[in-house]
Amino acid sequence: MSIDSTRKLTRLQVGALPLIRAIMARMHLRDILLEYIPSSSRQSFPRTDLLILLTVNLTLAKDPLYELGEWVKGLDLRSLDYKPRPSAPLSDDRFARALDQLYALDRTPLLTRLVVSAIQAFDIRSERIHNDSTSVKACGRIPGSTRTGLELRRGHSKDHRPDLKQLVYSLSVSDDGAVPIHHHVYPGNRNDDTTHIETWNALCQIHGSPHFLYVADCKLCTRSQLSHLVEHGGKAITILPHNLIEVRRFYDQLRAAPLAKKLLWRRPKPNYPGTNESFYLFEGTYFTEQGHYALYWFYSSEKSQRDRQSRQERLEVAEQELAQLAPKLNAYHLKSQAQILGAARAILEHYRVEDFIDLRLQWHTQVIRHRPRGRPGQKVVYRYEHRVSYSLHWAPNTAALTAQARIDGVFPLLCTDPQILPKAVLQAYKFQARLEKRFCQFKSVHRAAPLLFKKIQRVEANLFIFFVALLIQALLERELRKKLHERGAPPLKLYPEDRDAPHPTTSQLFKTFDRLSTYTITQEGRLCEEYHDELNQTHRAVLSLLDITEEEFWN
């Protein structure tokens, strides 16, 4: 049997492109980009569309610029409403120039326009907004700075890599589906306690008023930032740093004797079915020294277990290192009492257990008699040497451990609006974990770090595209979960072995659609046959929830 060599089979990937296309169409992404980057007749493929392709790539998985041309070749671009394919190859230089043009724009109104369009199209609530930041490390040299002052700097690396330069990526999300609604990029040595006023002012422009609840970490707890929010009609919730006098005073009071508290809220422990987490509120009225803001003290049963376990692990490691230090005494740099106690205390301080272990140094004196050299005479005068050695002993400080156990699981939350009930304050702050999940996606799924550019201007423009990719991913995830809840549909079987996914994520959704493709058979340049993969039951369930027909999916 012979096979005609002129017949050619071509496979083009569709995957989750129609799902992304539906989200981009609802938020009018291409139309808004065309308002700021008009197309030109001199461009065979508009730069707006290059930026959209780059956004799609970052939404699915990050590829370097020099691989984007090959990636586009393997796509069925009809899934993104591009009927004719690009006539010329899409080189990395074309994508880089599109980023250069995006950098040249004033991206602040563009960001506001995109977010407001998404909020209106998907009816996103933004009455509570959460903010946090993360570090994005860079490999290689990316010199210079942008017109906004962005440059690579060494800072407090959250990857524990002080040798690498980094940027600080600030992100704000709504409480409705943790949808990103604002971002800003700062130099790597920028501290968070100087960014919240700028972020809050930008959020007021997006929200349309200052009447929303702003939730952030302890870096918000400064006099200037809180007073700015309150004076301009804003409300904020934050956790207090442990070095404030109010925190130290309450902890000392609790170490001395237990204080009364009442059960406030009980919820199922995340990812642990059948296990509950209980929260208690300490009775009494508390206010901050500066600003006289309402201060609530909470106790978490799960945090108490984590604190106790963490302290026990640190105690065990510290005692192991003390045991390793003991045989090394009385030699080299561990001969004197000060040297031995200094080394032992350094171990305890490193593991933050200096208050929980009592050190004791025991003296040992050894008398050594030396007889004189030579033949002994009638009267021998002996020389006596007194050698002092030390042994190190330690024991747990039971009283200190008992007192410290009383503050396990305790944390303070500040609220500038006394009308908000303590339970609402607690529930609002516990949503911060959803923002941390966005950072996890930002670094793992989208692989934002390390930065792989040679121009800092393109880094800033590309991080804007990263934000748009995060926005698309969050909107798709929110829409799918919302429709599942509204229609009471059974959980989607997105995991291997047809396991249920009661809270589907976009990354798992993309894996489910990843292998779907279209195929064409051509002979001597003429189309002979065209077909596509078959959708399974899970694919059809997802399309039904997103109101996408099979015909729309393939066309």
C-alpha positions in Angstrom: 0.0 0.0 0.0 1.5 3.3 -1.0 0.9 6.7 0.6 0.7 9.8 -1.6 3.6 11.9 -0.4 2.0 15.1 -1.5 -0.8 14.8 1.1 0.0 16.8 4.2 -1.7 16.6 7.6 -1.6 19.9 9.7 -2.6 20.0 13.4 -3.5 23.4 14.9 -4.2 23.7 18.6 -7.5 25.2 19.9 -7.3 24.3 23.6 -8.9 26.9 25.8 -8.5 29.7 23.3 -12.3 30.1 22.7 -12.9 30.4 26.4 -10.3 33.2 26.6 -11.8 34.8 23.5 -15.2 34.9 25.2 -13.8 36.7 28.2 -11.8 39.2 26.2 -14.9 39.9 24.0 -17.1 40.6 27.0 -14.5 43.0 28.6 -13.9 44.7 25.1 -10.2 44.2 25.4 -9.4 44.6 21.7 -11.6 47.7 21.3 -10.1 49.4 24.3 -6.5 48.7 23.1 -7.4 50.1 19.7 -8.4 53.3 21.3 -4.9 53.7 22.7 -2.9 51.9 20.0 -4.6 52.6 16.6 -3.8 50.2 13.8 -1.8 51.3 10.8 -2.0 50.3 7.2 1.8 49.9 7.2 1.6 47.0 9.7 0.8 43.6 8.2 -0.4 42.5 11.6 -1.5 45.2 14.1 0.5 45.7 17.3 -2.8 45.6 19.2 -3.2 42.0 18.1 0.4 41.2 18.9 -0.3 42.4 22.5 -3.4 40.3 22.6 -1.4 37.2 21.5 1.1 38.0 24.2 -1.7 38.3 26.7 -3.1 34.9 25.7 0.3 33.3 25.9 0.8 34.7 29.4 -2.7 33.6 30.4 -2.0 30.0 29.3 1.7 29.7 30.1 4.7 31.9 29.7 7.0 31.5 26.7 10.0 33.8 26.0 9.6 36.3 23.1 11.9 34.3 20.8 9.5 31.3 21.0 6.3 33.2 20.4 6.5 33.0 16.6 6.6 29.2 16.7 3.8 29.1 19.3 1.6 31.2 17.1 2.3 28.9 14.1 0.8 26.0 16.1 -2.4 27.8 16.9 -5.7 27.8 15.1 -6.1 31.6 15.1 -9.8 31.3 14.1 -10.3 30.5 17.8 -9.3 34.1 18.5 -11.3 35.6 15.6 -8.3 36.0 13.3 -9.5 34.5 10.0 -6.5 35.2 7.8 -3.2 34.1 9.4 -0.3 36.6 9.5 1.4 36.8 6.1 4.8 37.3 7.6 6.5 35.4 10.5 5.9 37.0 13.9 9.4 37.4 15.2 10.4 38.3 18.7 11.4 41.8 17.4 7.8 42.5 16.5 6.5 41.5 19.9 9.3 43.6 21.5 8.3 46.7 19.5 4.7 46.2 20.5 5.8 46.3 24.1 7.8 49.4 23.4 4.7 51.1 22.1 2.7 50.0 25.1 5.4 51.4 27.4 5.3 54.8 25.6 1.6 55.1 26.5 0.1 56.6 29.6 -1.0 53.2 31.0 -2.9 54.6 34.0 -6.1 55.6 32.1 -5.8 52.4 30.0 -5.7 50.3 33.2 -8.7 52.2 34.6 -10.6 51.8 31.3 -10.0 48.0 31.2 -10.9 47.4 34.8 -14.0 49.5 34.7 -15.1 47.7 31.6 -14.6 44.3 33.2 -16.4 45.4 36.4 -19.4 46.6 34.3 -19.4 43.6 32.0 -19.2 40.9 34.7 -21.1 42.9 37.4 -18.2 42.7 39.9 -18.7 44.0 43.4 -15.8 46.2 44.6 -17.1 47.3 48.0 -14.1 45.6 49.6 -10.6 45.7 48.0 -7.6 43.8 49.3 -4.0 44.8 48.6 -0.7 43.1 49.0 2.7 42.9 47.3 5.3 40.4 46.3 8.9 40.5 45.0 9.7 39.5 41.4 13.4 38.5 41.0 15.4 39.1 37.9 18.3 37.2 36.4 21.0 38.9 34.4 21.6 42.6 33.9 18.7 44.9 33.2 20.2 48.3 33.7 18.6 51.8 33.8 15.2 53.0 35.0 11.9 54.0 33.5 10.3 57.3 33.5 8.2 56.2 36.5 11.3 55.4 38.5 11.2 51.7 38.1 14.5 49.9 38.4 16.0 46.7 39.7 17.2 47.0 43.2 18.3 44.6 46.0 15.7 44.4 48.7 14.1 42.0 51.2 13.8 39.0 48.9 10.8 36.8 49.7 12.7 34.0 47.9 15.5 34.5 50.4 17.9 35.5 47.7 19.6 38.7 48.7 22.1 38.3 45.9 19.4 38.9 43.2 17.9 42.2 42.2 14.2 42.4 42.2 11.0 44.4 41.6 8.1 44.9 44.0 4.7 44.0 42.4 1.7 45.4 44.2 -1.7 43.9 43.4 -5.3 44.8 44.5 -8.2 42.5 44.1 -12.0 42.7 44.8 -13.7 40.5 47.3 -16.0 39.2 44.6 -14.0 36.4 43.1 -10.6 37.9 44.0 -10.6 39.7 40.6 -7.5 41.9 40.1 -8.5 45.6 39.7 -5.2 47.4 40.1 -1.5 46.9 40.0 1.7 48.9 40.3 5.4 48.0 40.0 8.0 49.6 42.3 11.8 49.3 42.6 13.0 46.3 44.5 14.0 48.2 47.6 10.6 50.0 48.0 8.9 49.4 51.3 5.2 48.7 51.4 4.6 51.3 54.1 5.1 54.0 51.5 2.8 52.6 48.7 -0.7 52.5 50.2 -1.7 56.1 49.7 -0.8 56.0 46.0 -2.7 52.7 45.7 -5.7 53.9 47.5 -6.0 57.1 45.5 -5.9 55.0 42.3 -8.5 52.6 43.6 -10.8 55.6 44.3 -10.6 56.5 40.6 -11.5 53.0 39.6 -14.3 52.6 42.2 -15.6 56.1 41.5 -15.6 57.1 45.2 -13.7 56.5 48.4 -16.6 54.6 50.0 -15.1 51.1 49.9 -13.3 49.0 52.5 -9.5 48.8 52.0 -7.8 45.7 53.5 -4.1 45.3 53.7 -1.2 43.9 55.7 0.6 45.4 58.7 2.5 47.9 56.5 -0.7 49.9 56.2 -0.6 50.6 60.0 1.2 53.9 59.9 -0.1 57.3 61.2 0.2 59.1 57.8 -1.4 56.4 55.7 -4.4 55.6 58.0 -5.0 59.3 58.6 -5.0 60.0 54.8 -7.6 57.3 54.2 -9.8 58.5 57.1 -9.6 62.2 56.2 -10.6 61.5 52.7 -13.6 59.3 53.6 -12.0 55.9 53.4 -12.2 52.8 55.6 -9.5 50.3 56.3 -8.8 47.0 58.1 -5.2 45.9 58.9 -3.3 43.7 61.3 -1.0 45.4 63.8 2.7 44.9 63.8 4.1 43.1 66.9 6.4 45.9 67.8 3.7 48.4 68.6 3.2 49.3 72.3 -0.4 48.2 72.2 0.5 44.7 71.1 3.3 44.3 73.6 1.2 45.6 76.4 -1.7 43.2 75.7 0.7 40.2 75.3 2.3 41.0 78.6 -1.1 41.2 80.2 -2.1 37.9 78.7 1.1 36.2 79.7 0.5 37.2 83.3 -3.0 35.7 83.5 -5.7 34.4 81.1 -8.3 36.9 79.8 -12.0 36.2 79.1 -13.0 35.6 75.5 -16.2 34.4 73.7 -16.8 32.3 70.6 -17.4 34.5 67.6 -17.2 32.4 64.5 -16.7 28.7 63.5 -16.0 27.7 59.9 -14.8 24.5 58.1 -11.1 24.3 57.9 -10.0 24.9 54.3 -8.9 21.7 52.5 -9.7 19.6 55.6 -13.3 18.3 55.4 -14.8 17.4 58.7 -12.5 19.8 60.7 -13.6 23.2 62.0 -11.6 26.3 62.9 -12.9 28.3 65.8 -12.4 32.1 66.3 -12.9 33.8 69.7 -13.0 37.5 70.5 -11.4 38.8 73.7 -13.9 40.8 75.8 -13.2 44.4 76.5 -12.8 47.6 74.5 -9.4 48.5 73.0 -8.2 51.4 70.9 -4.8 52.3 69.3 -2.6 54.9 70.9 -2.4 56.9 67.6 -5.6 57.8 65.9 -7.8 56.1 68.6 -9.0 53.4 66.1 -11.0 50.4 67.2 -8.8 47.4 68.0 -10.1 43.8 68.2 -8.2 40.9 69.7 -9.0 37.5 68.2 -8.0 33.9 69.0 -7.8 31.2 66.3 -7.7 27.5 67.2 -5.8 26.6 64.1 -3.3 29.4 64.6 -2.8 28.3 68.1 -1.8 24.8 67.0 0.5 26.3 64.4 2.2 28.6 66.9 2.7 25.8 69.4 4.1 23.4 66.8 6.4 26.1 65.4 7.8 26.9 68.8 8.2 23.2 69.6 10.1 22.6 66.4 12.4 25.6 67.1 13.0 24.3 70.6 14.0 20.9 69.3 16.4 22.2 66.7 18.0 24.7 69.2 18.6 21.9 71.7 20.1 19.7 69.0 22.6 22.5 68.1 23.4 23.0 71.8 24.1 19.3 72.1 26.4 19.6 69.1 28.1 22.6 70.7 28.8 20.8 74.1 31.7 18.6 72.9 33.5 21.5 71.3 33.9 23.4 74.6 37.3 24.3 76.2 39.1 24.5 72.9 39.9 27.0 70.3 37.4 29.9 70.4 35.3 28.3 73.2 37.7 28.5 76.1 36.3 31.4 78.2 33.0 31.7 79.9 32.0 34.7 77.7 32.8 32.8 74.5 30.8 29.7 75.5 27.7 31.6 76.7 27.9 33.9 73.6 27.8 30.9 71.2 25.0 29.3 73.1 22.9 32.4 73.3 23.5 33.0 69.6 21.9 29.7 68.9 18.9 30.5 71.0 18.4 33.9 69.5 18.7 32.5 66.0 15.7 30.2 66.7 13.9 32.8 68.8 13.8 30.6 71.9 16.1 32.6 74.2 13.3 33.1 76.7 12.3 29.4 76.9 15.6 27.7 77.6 17.7 28.4 80.7 21.5 28.1 80.3 23.8 27.1 83.0 27.6 26.9 82.8 29.3 24.6 85.3 32.9 25.0 86.4 35.3 22.1 86.7 38.8 22.6 88.3 41.6 20.1 87.8 44.8 20.2 89.8 47.9 18.9 87.9 51.2 18.4 89.8 54.4 18.8 87.8 57.7 17.5 89.2 60.9 19.4 88.3 63.2 18.1 85.6 66.4 16.2 86.3 67.5 13.9 89.1 65.4 14.2 92.2 67.2 15.6 95.2 66.5 15.3 98.9 64.0 18.1 98.7 61.7 18.1 95.7 59.6 21.2 94.9 56.6 20.4 92.9 54.7 22.9 90.7 50.9 22.8 90.8 48.7 23.9 87.8 45.0 24.6 88.2 43.1 24.0 85.0 39.5 25.3 84.7 37.1 23.7 82.2 33.4 24.3 81.6 30.4 22.2 80.8 27.1 23.5 79.3 23.8 22.6 80.7 20.3 23.7 79.8 16.7 23.2 80.8 13.3 24.4 79.6 11.9 27.4 81.3 8.5 26.0 82.3 7.1 29.2 83.6 8.0 31.1 80.4 6.6 28.3 78.2 3.3 28.3 80.1 3.0 32.1 79.8 3.9 32.0 76.1 1.3 29.4 75.4 -1.4 31.8 76.5 -0.7 34.1 73.5 -0.7 31.3 70.9 -3.3 31.9 68.2 -3.8 35.5 69.3 -3.7 38.4 66.7 -5.0 42.0 66.6 -7.0 43.6 63.8 -7.5 47.4 63.5 -10.6 48.9 61.9 -11.0 52.6 61.2 -14.8 52.3 61.1 -16.2 51.5 64.6 -19.6 50.7 62.9 -18.2 47.5 61.4 -18.9 44.5 63.7 -15.9 42.4 64.9 -17.0 39.3 63.1 -17.2 41.3 59.8 -13.7 42.6 60.5 -12.4 39.1 61.0 -14.1 37.7 57.9 -12.8 40.5 55.8 -9.2 40.0 56.8 -9.4 36.2 56.3 -10.0 36.8 52.6 -6.4 38.0 52.3 -5.5 34.3 51.6 -7.2 34.5 48.2 -4.9 37.4 47.3 -1.9 35.2 48.2 -3.3 32.6 45.8 -3.2 35.1 43.0 0.5 35.7 43.7 1.0 31.9 43.6 -0.6 31.9 40.1 1.4 34.9 39.1 4.7 33.2 39.9 4.0 29.5 39.2 1.3 29.3 36.5 2.3 32.5 34.6 6.0 32.2 35.7 6.5 35.9 36.1 9.9 35.3 37.8 12.6 35.5 36.8 12.4 38.4 34.4 13.9 37.6 31.1 14.4 40.9 29.3 17.3 43.2 28.5 15.4 46.5 28.8 13.7 47.7 31.9 11.1 49.6 29.8 9.9 46.3 28.3 9.8 44.7 31.8 7.4 47.4 32.9 5.2 47.0 29.8 5.2 43.2 30.1 4.2 43.4 33.8 1.1 45.3 32.6 0.3 42.4 30.2 0.8 40.1 33.2 -1.9 42.0 35.0 -4.3 41.7 32.1 -3.6 37.9 31.9 -4.4 37.7 35.7 -7.6 39.6 35.1 -8.7 37.3 32.3 -7.9 34.2 34.3 -9.7 35.5 37.4 -12.8 36.5 35.4 -13.0 33.0 33.7 -12.6 31.3 37.1 -15.2 33.6 38.7 -17.7 33.1 35.9 -17.4 29.3 36.0 -17.9 29.1 39.8 -20.7 31.6 39.7 -22.7 29.6 37.1 -22.0 26.3 38.9 -23.6 27.9 42.1 -26.5 29.6 40.3 -27.6 26.5 38.3 -26.9 24.0 41.1 -24.8 21.9 38.6 -22.8 19.0 39.8 -19.0 19.5 40.3 -16.9 19.4 37.1 -14.7 16.4 36.7 -11.5 18.3 35.9 -9.0 16.2 37.8 -7.5 12.9 36.7 -9.5 9.7 37.1 -12.7 11.9 36.7 -12.4 13.3 40.2 -14.7 16.2 41.2 -13.5 19.8 41.2 -16.0 21.6 43.4 -13.9 24.8 43.1 -12.5 24.7 39.6 -9.4 26.8 38.8 -8.4 28.1 35.4 -5.1 26.3 35.4 -6.9 23.0 35.8 -9.5 24.1 33.2 -6.7 24.8 30.7 -5.2 21.4 31.2 -8.6 19.8 30.5 -8.9 21.6 27.2 -5.2 21.5 26.3 -5.2 18.7 23.7 -8.2 19.9 21.6 -7.1 20.6 18.1 -8.3 21.0 14.5 -6.8 19.0 11.6 -6.5 19.7 7.9 -5.4 17.5 5.0 -4.1 19.2 2.0 -2.8 17.9 -1.3 -0.7 20.1 -3.6 -1.8 23.2 -1.6 -5.5 22.4 -2.0 -7.7 21.6 1.1 -9.0 18.1 0.9 -10.4 17.4 4.4 -10.9 19.2 7.7 -11.9 17.8 11.0 -11.5 18.3 14.7 -11.3 16.4 18.0 -14.4 15.2 19.8 -15.5 17.0 22.9 -16.2 14.9 25.9 -18.8 15.3 28.6 -16.7 17.6 30.8 -15.9 19.9 27.8 -19.6 20.2 27.0 -20.5 20.9 30.6 -18.0 23.8 30.8 -19.2 25.2 27.5 -22.8 25.0 28.7 -21.9 26.9 31.9 -20.2 29.6 29.9 -23.0 29.8 27.4 -20.7 28.8 24.5 -22.1 26.4 21.8 -20.0 23.8 20.2 -20.3 25.6 16.9 -19.0 28.8 18.4 -16.2 26.8 20.1 -14.9 25.4 16.8 -15.6 28.4 14.6 
